[in-house]
Amino acid sequence: MSGQSLLVPGELSPTRSVPGNIRRPEYVGKPAPTPYTGPEVQTPETIEAMRRAGRIAARAMAEAAKLIAPGVTTDELDKVAHAYMCDHGAYPSTLGYRGFPKSLCTSVNEVICHGIPDSTVLRDGDIVNLDVTAYIGGVHGDNNATYLVGDVDEESRLLVERTRESLDRAIKAVKPGRQINIIGRVIESYAKRFGYGVVRDFTGHGINSSFHSGLIIPHYDSPHATTVIQPGMTFTIEPMLTLGTHEYDMWDDGWTVVTKDRRRTAQFEHTLVVTETGAEILTLP
């Protein structure tokens, strides 16, 4: 295991501005979004709009990832992703969502999810997850990936590689007529081969005109996830695997989630639409 010191909160930069001509999600400036009451199965028009949002989110993440190197701050990654989305007419979905202050999440080492970009400097041997969501055309596209920073130890490298593989396997398991819990069953059974923890309290979710529709996609084999998968459903799969426990603590900022044992964790995510035979990834660059 890496001998890196544990993370501490850094300093936040001022809130980045978004051009006034870019459409905002309805929750911006409000304490919480309006609950979604629409269907989980989307129209072809909505799905096409989500392809566009997904492409922008994927490309914004890729642009930010080009900057990843020892000595770079997580705030610099936020700046790049923010600029890319705005330059392409999209609003960064996380900015102002329930008060989140930045345009993507940067989760380093022991941070499971929702890390806030700040003055934290990436170090040789770190791993960092970038989670980017774009809003355009009235819909969201959401993706994330974990990247290696410089020379990373073998244990961490394998964790990242296997977490990506768990997502790939889960996507292949999506078929109309199956229950949602097939997704978590596939992820958990694969993770158990290596003794990894599977985070339970943070999940995939339905997504469309709503950032989080209310549909829950667990990454473990939940007996409660009995919703039947149907063509036209749109949701994310985003497994979070850990080198140790799946239990967590939250920082005082109310967002940053870290493993309770402070061991490392990795995550990958795509937004999908269910087809007649499987699933199409909407967050491809």
C-alpha positions as CSV (number, residue, x, y, z in Angstrom):
1,M,0.0,0.0,0.0
2,S,1.2,3.5,-0.7
3,G,2.8,5.4,2.2
4,Q,1.3,8.7,1.2
5,S,0.1,11.0,4.0
6,L,-3.7,11.4,4.4
7,L,-5.5,14.3,2.7
8,V,-6.6,17.5,4.5
9,P,-8.9,20.2,3.1
10,G,-7.3,22.9,1.0
11,E,-8.3,26.4,0.2
12,L,-11.2,27.1,-2.2
13,S,-10.9,29.5,-5.1
14,P,-13.7,32.0,-5.9
15,T,-16.8,30.5,-7.5
16,R,-16.3,30.3,-11.3
17,S,-18.8,32.2,-13.5
18,V,-21.0,30.7,-16.2
19,P,-22.0,32.9,-19.2
20,G,-25.5,34.2,-18.9
21,N,-26.7,32.7,-22.2
22,I,-26.1,29.2,-20.9
23,R,-29.3,27.5,-19.5
24,R,-29.1,26.7,-15.8
25,P,-30.7,23.5,-14.2
26,E,-33.7,24.4,-12.2
27,Y,-31.9,23.7,-8.9
28,V,-29.3,26.5,-9.2
29,G,-29.8,29.0,-6.5
30,K,-32.1,26.7,-4.5
31,P,-31.3,24.5,-1.5
32,A,-32.3,21.3,-3.3
33,P,-33.7,20.2,-6.7
34,T,-37.4,19.8,-7.3
35,P,-38.2,16.0,-6.9
36,Y,-38.4,14.3,-10.3
37,T,-41.9,12.9,-11.0
38,G,-41.4,11.8,-14.7
39,P,-40.8,8.4,-16.2
40,E,-37.6,6.5,-16.1
41,V,-38.1,5.4,-19.7
42,Q,-37.2,8.4,-22.0
43,T,-38.3,9.5,-25.4
44,P,-35.9,9.2,-28.4
45,E,-35.6,13.0,-28.4
46,T,-34.5,13.0,-24.7
47,I,-32.0,10.2,-25.4
48,E,-30.5,12.1,-28.3
49,A,-30.1,15.2,-26.2
50,M,-28.4,13.0,-23.5
51,R,-26.0,11.7,-26.1
52,R,-24.9,15.3,-26.7
53,A,-24.7,16.1,-23.0
54,G,-22.8,12.9,-22.4
55,R,-20.2,13.6,-25.1
56,I,-19.5,17.1,-23.7
57,A,-19.1,15.6,-20.2
58,A,-16.7,12.9,-21.5
59,R,-14.7,15.4,-23.4
60,A,-14.5,17.9,-20.5
61,M,-13.2,15.1,-18.3
62,A,-10.7,14.0,-20.9
63,E,-9.4,17.7,-21.2
64,A,-9.0,18.0,-17.5
65,A,-7.3,14.6,-17.3
66,K,-4.6,15.8,-19.7
67,L,-3.4,18.1,-17.0
68,I,-3.0,15.4,-14.3
69,A,0.6,15.3,-13.1
70,P,2.5,15.7,-9.8
71,G,2.4,19.4,-8.7
72,V,-1.0,20.2,-10.3
73,T,-3.8,21.3,-8.0
74,T,-7.3,19.9,-8.1
75,D,-8.6,23.4,-8.6
76,E,-6.6,23.6,-11.9
77,L,-8.5,20.5,-13.1
78,D,-11.8,22.2,-12.2
79,K,-10.8,25.3,-14.2
80,V,-10.2,23.2,-17.3
81,A,-13.4,21.2,-17.1
82,H,-15.4,24.3,-16.3
83,A,-14.0,26.2,-19.3
84,Y,-14.6,23.2,-21.7
85,M,-18.3,22.9,-20.7
86,C,-19.0,26.6,-20.9
87,D,-17.2,26.9,-24.2
88,H,-19.5,24.2,-25.6
89,G,-22.7,25.7,-24.3
90,A,-23.1,23.4,-21.3
91,Y,-23.6,24.2,-17.6
92,P,-21.4,22.2,-15.1
93,S,-24.2,20.3,-13.3
94,T,-22.4,20.1,-10.0
95,L,-22.0,23.8,-9.7
96,G,-24.6,24.9,-7.2
97,Y,-26.2,21.5,-6.9
98,R,-27.3,21.5,-3.2
99,G,-24.7,24.1,-2.7
100,F,-21.7,22.3,-4.2
101,P,-19.2,25.0,-5.0
102,K,-17.3,23.6,-8.0
103,S,-17.7,22.3,-11.5
104,L,-16.5,18.7,-11.0
105,C,-15.6,16.4,-8.2
106,T,-11.9,15.5,-7.6
107,S,-11.6,12.5,-5.2
108,V,-8.0,11.7,-4.3
109,N,-6.7,8.4,-2.8
110,E,-9.0,7.7,0.3
111,V,-11.8,9.9,-0.9
112,I,-14.6,7.7,-2.1
113,C,-16.6,10.5,-3.9
114,H,-17.6,14.2,-3.9
115,G,-14.2,15.6,-3.2
116,I,-14.2,19.4,-3.7
117,P,-11.5,20.9,-6.0
118,D,-9.2,23.2,-4.1
119,S,-5.6,24.1,-3.5
120,T,-4.7,20.4,-2.9
121,V,-1.6,19.5,-4.9
122,L,-1.4,16.1,-6.6
123,R,1.6,14.1,-5.6
124,D,3.6,11.4,-7.4
125,G,1.9,8.1,-6.5
126,D,-1.6,9.5,-6.0
127,I,-4.7,8.3,-7.7
128,V,-7.5,10.8,-8.5
129,N,-11.1,10.4,-9.6
130,L,-12.6,13.1,-11.9
131,D,-16.4,13.2,-11.9
132,V,-17.9,15.4,-14.5
133,T,-21.6,16.1,-15.4
134,A,-22.8,18.4,-18.2
135,Y,-26.2,20.0,-18.6
136,I,-27.3,21.1,-22.0
137,G,-30.6,20.8,-24.0
138,G,-32.5,20.3,-20.7
139,V,-30.7,17.0,-19.8
140,H,-27.6,15.8,-18.0
141,G,-24.7,13.5,-18.9
142,D,-22.6,12.1,-16.0
143,N,-19.3,10.2,-16.1
144,N,-16.2,9.7,-14.0
145,A,-12.9,7.9,-14.1
146,T,-9.9,7.3,-11.8
147,Y,-6.4,8.3,-13.1
148,L,-2.9,7.5,-11.9
149,V,-0.6,10.4,-10.9
150,G,3.0,9.6,-11.8
151,D,4.5,6.4,-10.5
152,V,1.7,4.6,-8.7
153,D,2.2,1.4,-6.5
154,E,1.0,-1.9,-7.9
155,E,-1.8,-2.4,-5.3
156,S,-3.4,1.0,-6.3
157,R,-2.8,0.4,-10.0
158,L,-4.6,-3.0,-9.8
159,L,-7.5,-1.4,-7.8
160,V,-8.0,1.1,-10.5
161,E,-7.8,-1.4,-13.3
162,R,-10.2,-3.8,-11.7
163,T,-12.7,-1.1,-10.8
164,R,-12.8,-0.2,-14.5
165,E,-13.3,-3.8,-15.3
166,S,-16.2,-4.1,-12.8
167,L,-18.0,-1.3,-14.6
168,D,-17.4,-3.0,-18.0
169,R,-18.8,-6.2,-16.7
170,A,-21.8,-4.5,-15.1
171,I,-22.7,-2.7,-18.4
172,K,-22.6,-6.0,-20.3
173,A,-25.1,-7.5,-17.7
174,V,-27.7,-4.8,-18.5
175,K,-30.5,-6.5,-20.4
176,P,-34.2,-5.7,-20.7
177,G,-36.3,-7.9,-18.4
178,R,-33.6,-8.4,-15.8
179,Q,-33.9,-6.8,-12.4
180,I,-31.6,-3.8,-11.5
181,N,-29.9,-6.0,-8.8
182,I,-28.0,-7.9,-11.6
183,I,-25.8,-4.9,-11.8
184,G,-24.7,-5.0,-8.2
185,R,-24.4,-8.8,-8.2
186,V,-21.9,-8.7,-11.1
187,I,-19.9,-5.9,-9.5
188,E,-19.8,-7.5,-6.0
189,S,-19.0,-11.0,-7.2
190,Y,-16.0,-9.6,-9.2
191,A,-14.8,-7.4,-6.4
192,K,-14.9,-10.2,-3.9
193,R,-12.3,-12.2,-5.9
194,F,-9.7,-9.6,-4.8
195,G,-11.0,-8.9,-1.3
196,Y,-12.2,-5.4,-2.2
197,G,-14.9,-3.5,-0.3
198,V,-17.9,-2.4,-2.3
199,V,-19.3,0.9,-1.3
200,R,-23.0,0.6,-0.4
201,D,-24.3,4.0,0.6
202,F,-23.4,5.8,-2.6
203,T,-24.9,4.4,-5.8
204,G,-25.7,4.9,-9.4
205,H,-28.9,6.7,-10.2
206,G,-31.5,7.5,-12.8
207,I,-30.6,10.5,-14.9
208,N,-32.4,12.5,-17.6
209,S,-33.8,16.1,-17.2
210,S,-33.1,15.4,-13.5
211,F,-29.5,15.0,-12.2
212,H,-30.8,12.3,-9.9
213,S,-34.3,11.0,-10.8
214,G,-34.8,8.8,-7.7
215,L,-34.0,5.5,-9.4
216,I,-31.3,3.8,-7.3
217,I,-28.6,1.5,-8.9
218,P,-26.8,-0.3,-6.1
219,H,-23.3,-1.8,-6.7
220,Y,-23.8,-4.7,-4.4
221,D,-26.4,-7.5,-4.6
222,S,-29.3,-5.7,-3.0
223,P,-32.5,-7.8,-2.5
224,H,-34.5,-4.5,-2.7
225,A,-33.3,-3.6,-6.3
226,T,-36.1,-5.4,-8.0
227,T,-37.0,-2.8,-10.6
228,V,-37.2,-4.4,-14.0
229,I,-34.9,-3.0,-16.6
230,Q,-36.7,-1.6,-19.7
231,P,-35.6,-0.3,-23.1
232,G,-35.3,3.5,-22.9
233,M,-34.4,3.7,-19.3
234,T,-31.4,6.0,-18.6
235,F,-29.2,5.7,-15.6
236,T,-25.6,5.6,-14.3
237,I,-23.5,2.8,-13.1
238,E,-20.6,4.0,-11.0
239,P,-18.9,1.3,-8.9
240,M,-16.7,2.4,-5.9
241,L,-14.3,-0.3,-4.8
242,T,-12.0,0.0,-1.8
243,L,-8.8,-1.8,-0.6
244,G,-10.4,-2.2,2.8
245,T,-13.8,-1.4,4.4
246,H,-16.8,0.0,2.5
247,E,-17.6,2.1,5.6
248,Y,-16.9,5.8,5.5
249,D,-16.6,9.1,7.3
250,M,-17.6,12.5,5.9
251,W,-15.6,15.7,6.3
252,D,-17.1,18.8,7.9
253,D,-17.7,20.3,4.4
254,G,-20.7,17.9,4.1
255,W,-19.4,16.5,0.8
256,T,-16.1,14.8,1.0
257,V,-16.5,11.1,1.7
258,V,-13.5,9.1,2.9
259,T,-13.0,5.5,3.7
260,K,-13.2,4.9,7.4
261,D,-9.9,3.0,7.4
262,R,-8.4,5.6,5.1
263,R,-7.3,3.0,2.6
264,R,-7.6,3.8,-1.1
265,T,-10.7,3.6,-3.3
266,A,-11.4,3.9,-7.0
267,Q,-14.5,4.6,-9.1
268,F,-15.6,4.6,-12.8
269,E,-18.9,5.8,-14.2
270,H,-20.9,5.9,-17.4
271,T,-24.4,7.2,-18.3
272,L,-26.3,4.5,-20.2
273,V,-29.5,4.0,-22.1
274,V,-31.1,0.6,-22.2
275,T,-31.6,-0.7,-25.8
276,E,-33.6,-3.7,-27.0
277,T,-30.6,-6.0,-26.5
278,G,-28.4,-4.4,-23.9
279,A,-27.1,-0.9,-23.1
280,E,-25.6,2.0,-25.0
281,I,-23.0,4.2,-23.3
282,L,-24.0,7.8,-23.7
283,T,-20.8,9.3,-22.1
284,L,-18.3,8.5,-24.8
285,P,-16.0,11.3,-26.1
